[in-house]
Amino acid sequence: MIEQFNFDIRLIFAILNGKVSAAINRKLSRNFRQNGLEITPEQWTVLIFLWEKDGVTQQELCNATFKQDKYAAEYAAKRRSVKSTKKED
């Protein structure tokens, strides 16, 4: 029966991976909003990376989060202007 279809397992995996990723991002966004946090899942990724490692360069941040320099620079500028989250030891 399965031989009737010409499945490309890589394509199927890519589609499922994208759908799972989108579902996780939607759930994170919903939880952030419900808890009064006005951040995106992408910003959360950056915050977690910065929380775990001090003294990170912009390039390290881009490499770790797979973001372009422009995005990291814009986000860093926003964080400096807001300064709403402080790390407590």
SEFIZA-3560 file (N, C-alpha, C; in Angstrom, 3 decimals):
REM SEFIZA-3560
<numar><xx>0.822</xx><yy>-1.201</yy><zz>0.000</zz><atom>N</atom></numar>
<numar><xx>0.000</xx><yy>0.000</yy><zz>0.000</zz><atom>CA</atom></numar>
<numar><xx>0.861</xx><yy>1.258</yy><zz>0.000</zz><atom>C</atom></numar>
<numar><xx>1.870</xx><yy>1.304</yy><zz>0.861</zz><atom>N</atom></numar>
<numar><xx>2.718</xx><yy>2.498</yy><zz>0.972</zz><atom>CA</atom></numar>
<numar><xx>3.515</xx><yy>2.736</yy><zz>-0.309</zz><atom>C</atom></numar>
<numar><xx>3.714</xx><yy>1.689</yy><zz>-1.070</zz><atom>N</atom></numar>
<numar><xx>4.484</xx><yy>1.808</yy><zz>-2.305</zz><atom>CA</atom></numar>
<numar><xx>3.768</xx><yy>2.643</yy><zz>-3.359</zz><atom>C</atom></numar>
<numar><xx>2.469</xx><yy>2.865</yy><zz>-3.190</zz><atom>N</atom></numar>
<numar><xx>1.723</xx><yy>3.675</yy><zz>-4.134</zz><atom>CA</atom></numar>
<numar><xx>2.108</xx><yy>5.145</yy><zz>-4.055</zz><atom>C</atom></numar>
<numar><xx>2.658</xx><yy>5.549</yy><zz>-2.927</zz><atom>N</atom></numar>
<numar><xx>3.021</xx><yy>6.943</yy><zz>-2.726</zz><atom>CA</atom></numar>
<numar><xx>4.523</xx><yy>7.094</yy><zz>-2.802</zz><atom>C</atom></numar>
<numar><xx>4.937</xx><yy>8.205</yy><zz>-3.335</zz><atom>N</atom></numar>
<numar><xx>6.363</xx><yy>8.488</yy><zz>-3.402</zz><atom>CA</atom></numar>
<numar><xx>6.678</xx><yy>9.524</yy><zz>-2.326</zz><atom>C</atom></numar>
<numar><xx>6.950</xx><yy>9.074</yy><zz>-1.098</zz><atom>N</atom></numar>
<numar><xx>7.219</xx><yy>9.959</yy><zz>0.020</zz><atom>CA</atom></numar>
<numar><xx>8.677</xx><yy>10.393</yy><zz>0.030</zz><atom>C</atom></numar>
<numar><xx>8.876</xx><yy>11.664</yy><zz>0.253</zz><atom>N</atom></numar>
<numar><xx>10.220</xx><yy>12.165</yy><zz>0.516</zz><atom>CA</atom></numar>
<numar><xx>10.282</xx><yy>12.409</yy><zz>2.018</zz><atom>C</atom></numar>
<numar><xx>10.909</xx><yy>11.492</yy><zz>2.734</zz><atom>N</atom></numar>
<numar><xx>10.923</xx><yy>11.547</yy><zz>4.194</zz><atom>CA</atom></numar>
<numar><xx>11.545</xx><yy>12.839</yy><zz>4.701</zz><atom>C</atom></numar>
<numar><xx>12.512</xx><yy>13.398</yy><zz>3.974</zz><atom>N</atom></numar>
<numar><xx>13.124</xx><yy>14.665</yy><zz>4.390</zz><atom>CA</atom></numar>
<numar><xx>12.117</xx><yy>15.806</yy><zz>4.328</zz><atom>C</atom></numar>
<numar><xx>11.286</xx><yy>15.805</yy><zz>3.305</zz><atom>N</atom></numar>
<numar><xx>10.260</xx><yy>16.832</yy><zz>3.175</zz><atom>CA</atom></numar>
<numar><xx>9.210</xx><yy>16.698</yy><zz>4.277</zz><atom>C</atom></numar>
<numar><xx>8.796</xx><yy>15.490</yy><zz>4.536</zz><atom>N</atom></numar>
<numar><xx>7.812</xx><yy>15.258</yy><zz>5.595</zz><atom>CA</atom></numar>
<numar><xx>8.368</xx><yy>15.707</yy><zz>6.938</zz><atom>C</atom></numar>
<numar><xx>9.617</xx><yy>15.354</yy><zz>7.218</zz><atom>N</atom></numar>
<numar><xx>10.244</xx><yy>15.763</yy><zz>8.474</zz><atom>CA</atom></numar>
<numar><xx>10.331</xx><yy>17.284</yy><zz>8.569</zz><atom>C</atom></numar>
<numar><xx>10.697</xx><yy>17.932</yy><zz>7.491</zz><atom>N</atom></numar>
<numar><xx>10.809</xx><yy>19.396</yy><zz>7.490</zz><atom>CA</atom></numar>
<numar><xx>9.455</xx><yy>20.052</yy><zz>7.761</zz><atom>C</atom></numar>
<numar><xx>8.421</xx><yy>19.533</yy><zz>7.161</zz><atom>N</atom></numar>
<numar><xx>7.072</xx><yy>20.080</yy><zz>7.371</zz><atom>CA</atom></numar>
<numar><xx>6.647</xx><yy>19.892</yy><zz>8.817</zz><atom>C</atom></numar>
<numar><xx>6.811</xx><yy>18.681</yy><zz>9.342</zz><atom>N</atom></numar>
<numar><xx>6.438</xx><yy>18.413</yy><zz>10.736</zz><atom>CA</atom></numar>
<numar><xx>7.260</xx><yy>19.246</yy><zz>11.702</zz><atom>C</atom></numar>
<numar><xx>8.535</xx><yy>19.380</yy><zz>11.427</zz><atom>N</atom></numar>
<numar><xx>9.409</xx><yy>20.176</yy><zz>12.286</zz><atom>CA</atom></numar>
<numar><xx>8.938</xx><yy>21.629</yy><zz>12.314</zz><atom>C</atom></numar>
<numar><xx>8.571</xx><yy>22.172</yy><zz>11.183</zz><atom>N</atom></numar>
<numar><xx>8.076</xx><yy>23.545</yy><zz>11.108</zz><atom>CA</atom></numar>
<numar><xx>6.769</xx><yy>23.714</yy><zz>11.861</zz><atom>C</atom></numar>
<numar><xx>5.878</xx><yy>22.730</yy><zz>11.749</zz><atom>N</atom></numar>
<numar><xx>4.595</xx><yy>22.800</yy><zz>12.450</zz><atom>CA</atom></numar>
<numar><xx>4.782</xx><yy>22.700</yy><zz>13.962</zz><atom>C</atom></numar>
<numar><xx>5.675</xx><yy>21.846</yy><zz>14.404</zz><atom>N</atom></numar>
<numar><xx>5.937</xx><yy>21.710</yy><zz>15.844</zz><atom>CA</atom></numar>
<numar><xx>6.549</xx><yy>22.993</yy><zz>16.380</zz><atom>C</atom></numar>
<numar><xx>7.505</xx><yy>23.530</yy><zz>15.652</zz><atom>N</atom></numar>
<numar><xx>8.148</xx><yy>24.780</yy><zz>16.061</zz><atom>CA</atom></numar>
<numar><xx>7.132</xx><yy>25.914</yy><zz>16.162</zz><atom>C</atom></numar>
<numar><xx>6.262</xx><yy>26.018</yy><zz>15.178</zz><atom>N</atom></numar>
<numar><xx>5.235</xx><yy>27.068</yy><zz>15.188</zz><atom>CA</atom></numar>
<numar><xx>4.277</xx><yy>26.877</yy><zz>16.366</zz><atom>C</atom></numar>
<numar><xx>3.907</xx><yy>25.626</yy><zz>16.659</zz><atom>N</atom></numar>
<numar><xx>3.006</xx><yy>25.363</yy><zz>17.785</zz><atom>CA</atom></numar>
<numar><xx>3.662</xx><yy>25.740</yy><zz>19.114</zz><atom>C</atom></numar>
<numar><xx>4.928</xx><yy>25.431</yy><zz>19.264</zz><atom>N</atom></numar>
<numar><xx>5.651</xx><yy>25.795</yy><zz>20.489</zz><atom>CA</atom></numar>
<numar><xx>5.711</xx><yy>27.308</yy><zz>20.631</zz><atom>C</atom></numar>
<numar><xx>6.023</xx><yy>28.007</yy><zz>19.541</zz><atom>N</atom></numar>
<numar><xx>6.095</xx><yy>29.473</yy><zz>19.583</zz><atom>CA</atom></numar>
<numar><xx>4.743</xx><yy>30.092</yy><zz>19.926</zz><atom>C</atom></numar>
<numar><xx>3.659</xx><yy>29.545</yy><zz>19.380</zz><atom>N</atom></numar>
<numar><xx>2.319</xx><yy>30.051</yy><zz>19.717</zz><atom>CA</atom></numar>
<numar><xx>2.018</xx><yy>29.859</yy><zz>21.201</zz><atom>C</atom></numar>
<numar><xx>2.353</xx><yy>28.687</yy><zz>21.728</zz><atom>N</atom></numar>
<numar><xx>2.102</xx><yy>28.400</yy><zz>23.140</zz><atom>CA</atom></numar>
<numar><xx>2.947</xx><yy>29.315</yy><zz>24.034</zz><atom>C</atom></numar>
<numar><xx>4.212</xx><yy>29.500</yy><zz>23.693</zz><atom>N</atom></numar>
<numar><xx>5.063</xx><yy>30.416</yy><zz>24.461</zz><atom>CA</atom></numar>
<numar><xx>4.500</xx><yy>31.827</yy><zz>24.435</zz><atom>C</atom></numar>
<numar><xx>4.121</xx><yy>32.297</yy><zz>23.259</zz><atom>N</atom></numar>
<numar><xx>3.566</xx><yy>33.649</yy><zz>23.131</zz><atom>CA</atom></numar>
<numar><xx>2.318</xx><yy>33.806</yy><zz>23.987</zz><atom>C</atom></numar>
<numar><xx>1.447</xx><yy>32.824</yy><zz>23.941</zz><atom>N</atom></numar>
<numar><xx>0.223</xx><yy>32.858</yy><zz>24.731</zz><atom>CA</atom></numar>
<numar><xx>0.547</xx><yy>32.907</yy><zz>26.229</zz><atom>C</atom></numar>
<numar><xx>1.484</xx><yy>32.080</yy><zz>26.668</zz><atom>N</atom></numar>
<numar><xx>1.861</xx><yy>32.058</yy><zz>28.086</zz><atom>CA</atom></numar>
<numar><xx>2.511</xx><yy>33.377</yy><zz>28.508</zz><atom>C</atom></numar>
<numar><xx>3.350</xx><yy>33.946</yy><zz>27.642</zz><atom>N</atom></numar>
<numar><xx>3.976</xx><yy>35.230</yy><zz>27.966</zz><atom>CA</atom></numar>
<numar><xx>2.906</xx><yy>36.301</yy><zz>28.169</zz><atom>C</atom></numar>
<numar><xx>1.960</xx><yy>36.390</yy><zz>27.221</zz><atom>N</atom></numar>
<numar><xx>0.895</xx><yy>37.394</yy><zz>27.307</zz><atom>CA</atom></numar>
<numar><xx>0.050</xx><yy>37.201</yy><zz>28.570</zz><atom>C</atom></numar>
<numar><xx>-0.287</xx><yy>35.959</yy><zz>28.871</zz><atom>N</atom></numar>
<numar><xx>-1.111</xx><yy>35.674</yy><zz>30.046</zz><atom>CA</atom></numar>
<numar><xx>-0.413</xx><yy>36.078</yy><zz>31.345</zz><atom>C</atom></numar>
<numar><xx>0.911</xx><yy>36.103</yy><zz>31.311</zz><atom>N</atom></numar>
<numar><xx>1.676</xx><yy>36.463</yy><zz>32.506</zz><atom>CA</atom></numar>
<numar><xx>2.228</xx><yy>37.881</yy><zz>32.450</zz><atom>C</atom></numar>
<numar><xx>1.719</xx><yy>38.687</yy><zz>31.518</zz><atom>N</atom></numar>
<numar><xx>2.094</xx><yy>40.092</yy><zz>31.436</zz><atom>CA</atom></numar>
<numar><xx>3.492</xx><yy>40.353</yy><zz>30.899</zz><atom>C</atom></numar>
<numar><xx>4.071</xx><yy>39.399</yy><zz>30.195</zz><atom>N</atom></numar>
<numar><xx>5.402</xx><yy>39.589</yy><zz>29.601</zz><atom>CA</atom></numar>
<numar><xx>5.239</xx><yy>39.951</yy><zz>28.130</zz><atom>C</atom></numar>
<numar><xx>5.731</xx><yy>41.094</yy><zz>27.761</zz><atom>N</atom></numar>
<numar><xx>5.619</xx><yy>41.535</yy><zz>26.377</zz><atom>CA</atom></numar>
<numar><xx>6.915</xx><yy>41.230</yy><zz>25.626</zz><atom>C</atom></numar>
<numar><xx>7.190</xx><yy>39.936</yy><zz>25.475</zz><atom>N</atom></numar>
<numar><xx>8.364</xx><yy>39.499</yy><zz>24.723</zz><atom>CA</atom></numar>
<numar><xx>7.942</xx><yy>38.395</yy><zz>23.765</zz><atom>C</atom></numar>
<numar><xx>8.775</xx><yy>38.170</yy><zz>22.768</zz><atom>N</atom></numar>
<numar><xx>8.522</xx><yy>37.116</yy><zz>21.792</zz><atom>CA</atom></numar>
<numar><xx>9.334</xx><yy>35.877</yy><zz>22.173</zz><atom>C</atom></numar>
<numar><xx>8.989</xx><yy>34.722</yy><zz>21.603</zz><atom>N</atom></numar>
<numar><xx>9.803</xx><yy>33.533</yy><zz>21.854</zz><atom>CA</atom></numar>
<numar><xx>11.268</xx><yy>33.731</yy><zz>21.435</zz><atom>C</atom></numar>
<numar><xx>11.498</xx><yy>34.493</yy><zz>20.376</zz><atom>N</atom></numar>
<numar><xx>12.863</xx><yy>34.769</yy><zz>19.933</zz><atom>CA</atom></numar>
<numar><xx>13.612</xx><yy>35.594</yy><zz>20.982</zz><atom>C</atom></numar>
<numar><xx>12.931</xx><yy>36.579</yy><zz>21.548</zz><atom>N</atom></numar>
<numar><xx>13.556</xx><yy>37.390</yy><zz>22.589</zz><atom>CA</atom></numar>
<numar><xx>13.821</xx><yy>36.545</yy><zz>23.830</zz><atom>C</atom></numar>
<numar><xx>12.925</xx><yy>35.621</yy><zz>24.127</zz><atom>N</atom></numar>
<numar><xx>13.116</xx><yy>34.719</yy><zz>25.260</zz><atom>CA</atom></numar>
<numar><xx>14.396</xx><yy>33.903</yy><zz>25.081</zz><atom>C</atom></numar>
<numar><xx>14.624</xx><yy>33.424</yy><zz>23.863</zz><atom>N</atom></numar>
<numar><xx>15.840</xx><yy>32.662</yy><zz>23.567</zz><atom>CA</atom></numar>
<numar><xx>17.080</xx><yy>33.494</yy><zz>23.858</zz><atom>C</atom></numar>
<numar><xx>17.058</xx><yy>34.739</yy><zz>23.455</zz><atom>N</atom></numar>
<numar><xx>18.182</xx><yy>35.642</yy><zz>23.701</zz><atom>CA</atom></numar>
<numar><xx>18.359</xx><yy>35.864</yy><zz>25.202</zz><atom>C</atom></numar>
<numar><xx>17.275</xx><yy>36.110</yy><zz>25.901</zz><atom>N</atom></numar>
<numar><xx>17.359</xx><yy>36.343</yy><zz>27.342</zz><atom>CA</atom></numar>
<numar><xx>17.924</xx><yy>35.131</yy><zz>28.079</zz><atom>C</atom></numar>
<numar><xx>17.496</xx><yy>33.945</yy><zz>27.705</zz><atom>N</atom></numar>
<numar><xx>18.017</xx><yy>32.730</yy><zz>28.343</zz><atom>CA</atom></numar>
<numar><xx>19.513</xx><yy>32.607</yy><zz>28.104</zz><atom>C</atom></numar>
<numar><xx>19.950</xx><yy>32.864</yy><zz>26.883</zz><atom>N</atom></numar>
<numar><xx>21.382</xx><yy>32.781</yy><zz>26.571</zz><atom>CA</atom></numar>
<numar><xx>22.166</xx><yy>33.793</yy><zz>27.394</zz><atom>C</atom></numar>
<numar><xx>21.658</xx><yy>35.008</yy><zz>27.491</zz><atom>N</atom></numar>
<numar><xx>22.350</xx><yy>36.043</yy><zz>28.260</zz><atom>CA</atom></numar>
<numar><xx>22.337</xx><yy>35.730</yy><zz>29.760</zz><atom>C</atom></numar>
<numar><xx>21.279</xx><yy>35.107</yy><zz>30.214</zz><atom>N</atom></numar>
<numar><xx>21.169</xx><yy>34.742</yy><zz>31.628</zz><atom>CA</atom></numar>
<numar><xx>22.229</xx><yy>33.702</yy><zz>31.992</zz><atom>C</atom></numar>
<numar><xx>22.461</xx><yy>32.768</yy><zz>31.079</zz><atom>N</atom></numar>
<numar><xx>23.378</xx><yy>31.671</yy><zz>31.355</zz><atom>CA</atom></numar>
<numar><xx>24.844</xx><yy>32.047</yy><zz>31.201</zz><atom>C</atom></numar>
<numar><xx>25.131</xx><yy>33.077</yy><zz>30.432</zz><atom>N</atom></numar>
<numar><xx>26.532</xx><yy>33.415</yy><zz>30.168</zz><atom>CA</atom></numar>
<numar><xx>26.716</xx><yy>34.926</yy><zz>30.172</zz><atom>C</atom></numar>
<numar><xx>27.562</xx><yy>35.396</yy><zz>31.061</zz><atom>N</atom></numar>
<numar><xx>27.863</xx><yy>36.825</yy><zz>31.127</zz><atom>CA</atom></numar>
<numar><xx>28.946</xx><yy>37.199</yy><zz>30.109</zz><atom>C</atom></numar>
<numar><xx>28.975</xx><yy>38.465</yy><zz>29.738</zz><atom>N</atom></numar>
<numar><xx>30.025</xx><yy>38.980</yy><zz>28.861</zz><atom>CA</atom></numar>
<numar><xx>29.961</xx><yy>38.466</yy><zz>27.443</zz><atom>C</atom></numar>
<numar><xx>28.770</xx><yy>38.220</yy><zz>26.946</zz><atom>N</atom></numar>
<numar><xx>28.586</xx><yy>37.686</yy><zz>25.601</zz><atom>CA</atom></numar>
<numar><xx>28.751</xx><yy>38.804</yy><zz>24.576</zz><atom>C</atom></numar>
<numar><xx>29.498</xx><yy>38.509</yy><zz>23.526</zz><atom>N</atom></numar>
<numar><xx>29.616</xx><yy>39.486</yy><zz>22.444</zz><atom>CA</atom></numar>
<numar><xx>28.397</xx><yy>39.377</yy><zz>21.534</zz><atom>C</atom></numar>
<numar><xx>28.200</xx><yy>40.411</yy><zz>20.739</zz><atom>N</atom></numar>
<numar><xx>27.083</xx><yy>40.414</yy><zz>19.803</zz><atom>CA</atom></numar>
<numar><xx>27.207</xx><yy>39.247</yy><zz>18.826</zz><atom>C</atom></numar>
<numar><xx>28.417</xx><yy>38.957</yy><zz>18.379</zz><atom>N</atom></numar>
<numar><xx>28.618</xx><yy>37.856</yy><zz>17.429</zz><atom>CA</atom></numar>
<numar><xx>28.305</xx><yy>36.507</yy><zz>18.074</zz><atom>C</atom></numar>
<numar><xx>28.702</xx><yy>36.311</yy><zz>19.328</zz><atom>N</atom></numar>
<numar><xx>28.380</xx><yy>35.065</yy><zz>20.026</zz><atom>CA</atom></numar>
<numar><xx>26.866</xx><yy>34.893</yy><zz>20.148</zz><atom>C</atom></numar>
<numar><xx>26.201</xx><yy>35.981</yy><zz>20.436</zz><atom>N</atom></numar>
<numar><xx>24.757</xx><yy>35.957</yy><zz>20.557</zz><atom>CA</atom></numar>
<numar><xx>24.106</xx><yy>35.579</yy><zz>19.225</zz><atom>C</atom></numar>
<numar><xx>24.588</xx><yy>36.150</yy><zz>18.158</zz><atom>N</atom></numar>
<numar><xx>24.067</xx><yy>35.820</yy><zz>16.824</zz><atom>CA</atom></numar>
<numar><xx>24.304</xx><yy>34.355</yy><zz>16.487</zz><atom>C</atom></numar>
<numar><xx>25.504</xx><yy>33.873</yy><zz>16.783</zz><atom>N</atom></numar>
<numar><xx>25.818</xx><yy>32.476</yy><zz>16.492</zz><atom>CA</atom></numar>
<numar><xx>24.945</xx><yy>31.524</yy><zz>17.318</zz><atom>C</atom></numar>
<numar><xx>24.750</xx><yy>31.842</yy><zz>18.574</zz><atom>N</atom></numar>
<numar><xx>23.990</xx><yy>30.966</yy><zz>19.469</zz><atom>CA</atom></numar>
<numar><xx>22.505</xx><yy>30.952</yy><zz>19.141</zz><atom>C</atom></numar>
<numar><xx>21.982</xx><yy>32.044</yy><zz>18.645</zz><atom>N</atom></numar>
<numar><xx>20.544</xx><yy>32.143</yy><zz>18.391</zz><atom>CA</atom></numar>
<numar><xx>20.196</xx><yy>32.108</yy><zz>16.908</zz><atom>C</atom></numar>
<numar><xx>21.194</xx><yy>31.943</yy><zz>16.074</zz><atom>N</atom></numar>
<numar><xx>20.989</xx><yy>31.874</yy><zz>14.626</zz><atom>CA</atom></numar>
<numar><xx>20.326</xx><yy>33.126</yy><zz>14.076</zz><atom>C</atom></numar>
<numar><xx>20.652</xx><yy>34.265</yy><zz>14.659</zz><atom>N</atom></numar>
<numar><xx>20.096</xx><yy>35.539</yy><zz>14.210</zz><atom>CA</atom></numar>
<numar><xx>21.177</xx><yy>36.347</yy><zz>13.498</zz><atom>C</atom></numar>
<numar><xx>20.722</xx><yy>37.276</yy><zz>12.683</zz><atom>N</atom></numar>
<numar><xx>21.651</xx><yy>38.155</yy><zz>11.987</zz><atom>CA</atom></numar>
<numar><xx>22.093</xx><yy>39.278</yy><zz>12.909</zz><atom>C</atom></numar>
<numar><xx>23.241</xx><yy>39.865</yy><zz>12.595</zz><atom>N</atom></numar>
<numar><xx>23.787</xx><yy>40.951</yy><zz>13.413</zz><atom>CA</atom></numar>
<numar><xx>22.790</xx><yy>42.092</yy><zz>13.598</zz><atom>C</atom></numar>
<numar><xx>22.053</xx><yy>42.428</yy><zz>12.553</zz><atom>N</atom></numar>
<numar><xx>21.111</xx><yy>43.546</yy><zz>12.625</zz><atom>CA</atom></numar>
<numar><xx>20.076</xx><yy>43.301</yy><zz>13.721</zz><atom>C</atom></numar>
<numar><xx>19.523</xx><yy>42.097</yy><zz>13.773</zz><atom>N</atom></numar>
<numar><xx>18.523</xx><yy>41.774</yy><zz>14.783</zz><atom>CA</atom></numar>
<numar><xx>19.125</xx><yy>41.880</yy><zz>16.183</zz><atom>C</atom></numar>
<numar><xx>20.305</xx><yy>41.321</yy><zz>16.357</zz><atom>N</atom></numar>
<numar><xx>20.939</xx><yy>41.339</yy><zz>17.684</zz><atom>CA</atom></numar>
<numar><xx>21.235</xx><yy>42.771</yy><zz>18.122</zz><atom>C</atom></numar>
<numar><xx>21.675</xx><yy>43.603</yy><zz>17.205</zz><atom>N</atom></numar>
<numar><xx>21.973</xx><yy>45.002</yy><zz>17.541</zz><atom>CA</atom></numar>
<numar><xx>20.695</xx><yy>45.743</yy><zz>17.934</zz><atom>C</atom></numar>
<numar><xx>19.621</xx><yy>45.514</yy><zz>17.188</zz><atom>N</atom></numar>
<numar><xx>18.347</xx><yy>46.168</yy><zz>17.522</zz><atom>CA</atom></numar>
<numar><xx>17.846</xx><yy>45.704</yy><zz>18.880</zz><atom>C</atom></numar>
<numar><xx>17.942</xx><yy>44.408</yy><zz>19.135</zz><atom>N</atom></numar>
<numar><xx>17.456</xx><yy>43.879</yy><zz>20.400</zz><atom>CA</atom></numar>
<numar><xx>18.304</xx><yy>44.391</yy><zz>21.567</zz><atom>C</atom></numar>
<numar><xx>19.622</xx><yy>44.426</yy><zz>21.386</zz><atom>N</atom></numar>
<numar><xx>20.499</xx><yy>44.925</yy><zz>22.445</zz><atom>CA</atom></numar>
<numar><xx>20.196</xx><yy>46.388</yy><zz>22.750</zz><atom>C</atom></numar>
<numar><xx>19.927</xx><yy>47.178</yy><zz>21.721</zz><atom>N</atom></numar>
<numar><xx>19.596</xx><yy>48.591</yy><zz>21.923</zz><atom>CA</atom></numar>
<numar><xx>18.293</xx><yy>48.726</yy><zz>22.713</zz><atom>C</atom></numar>
<numar><xx>17.306</xx><yy>47.898</yy><zz>22.399</zz><atom>N</atom></numar>
<numar><xx>16.044</xx><yy>47.931</yy><zz>23.134</zz><atom>CA</atom></numar>
<numar><xx>16.258</xx><yy>47.540</yy><zz>24.594</zz><atom>C</atom></numar>
<numar><xx>17.059</xx><yy>46.515</yy><zz>24.815</zz><atom>N</atom></numar>
<numar><xx>17.307</xx><yy>46.049</yy><zz>26.184</zz><atom>CA</atom></numar>
<numar><xx>18.029</xx><yy>47.121</yy><zz>26.998</zz><atom>C</atom></numar>
<numar><xx>18.969</xx><yy>47.809</yy><zz>26.369</zz><atom>N</atom></numar>
<numar><xx>19.696</xx><yy>48.861</yy><zz>27.096</zz><atom>CA</atom></numar>
<numar><xx>18.758</xx><yy>50.001</yy><zz>27.458</zz><atom>C</atom></numar>
<numar><xx>17.820</xx><yy>50.305</yy><zz>26.564</zz><atom>N</atom></numar>
<numar><xx>16.928</xx><yy>51.429</yy><zz>26.833</zz><atom>CA</atom></numar>
<numar><xx>15.871</xx><yy>51.087</yy><zz>27.881</zz><atom>C</atom></numar>
<numar><xx>15.438</xx><yy>49.837</yy><zz>27.926</zz><atom>N</atom></numar>
<numar><xx>14.400</xx><yy>49.442</yy><zz>28.867</zz><atom>CA</atom></numar>
<numar><xx>14.987</xx><yy>49.075</yy><zz>30.227</zz><atom>C</atom></numar>
<numar><xx>16.017</xx><yy>48.245</yy><zz>30.223</zz><atom>N</atom></numar>
<numar><xx>16.684</xx><yy>47.781</yy><zz>31.456</zz><atom>CA</atom></numar>
<numar><xx>15.668</xx><yy>47.289</yy><zz>32.484</zz><atom>C</atom></numar>
<numar><xx>14.723</xx><yy>46.485</yy><zz>32.025</zz><atom>N</atom></numar>
<numar><xx>13.651</xx><yy>46.049</yy><zz>32.917</zz><atom>CA</atom></numar>
<numar><xx>13.958</xx><yy>44.729</yy><zz>33.617</zz><atom>C</atom></numar>
<numar><xx>14.935</xx><yy>43.992</yy><zz>33.122</zz><atom>N</atom></numar>
<numar><xx>15.228</xx><yy>42.698</yy><zz>33.712</zz><atom>CA</atom></numar>
<numar><xx>16.644</xx><yy>42.706</yy><zz>34.252</zz><atom>C</atom></numar>
<numar><xx>16.783</xx><yy>42.366</yy><zz>35.513</zz><atom>N</atom></numar>
<numar><xx>18.109</xx><yy>42.301</yy><zz>36.128</zz><atom>CA</atom></numar>
<numar><xx>18.362</xx><yy>40.896</yy><zz>36.619</zz><atom>C</atom></numar>
<numar><xx>19.579</xx><yy>40.440</yy><zz>36.453</zz><atom>N</atom></numar>
<numar><xx>19.962</xx><yy>39.124</yy><zz>36.920</zz><atom>CA</atom></numar>
<numar><xx>20.274</xx><yy>39.197</yy><zz>38.400</zz><atom>C</atom></numar>
<numar><xx>19.653</xx><yy>38.319</yy><zz>39.166</zz><atom>N</atom></numar>
<numar><xx>19.902</xx><yy>38.280</yy><zz>40.601</zz><atom>CA</atom></numar>
<numar><xx>20.702</xx><yy>37.037</yy><zz>40.911</zz><atom>C</atom></numar>
<numar><xx>21.739</xx><yy>37.189</yy><zz>41.689</zz><atom>N</atom></numar>
<numar><xx>22.560</xx><yy>36.019</yy><zz>42.057</zz><atom>CA</atom></numar>
<numar><xx>22.099</xx><yy>35.427</yy><zz>43.359</zz><atom>C</atom></numar>
//
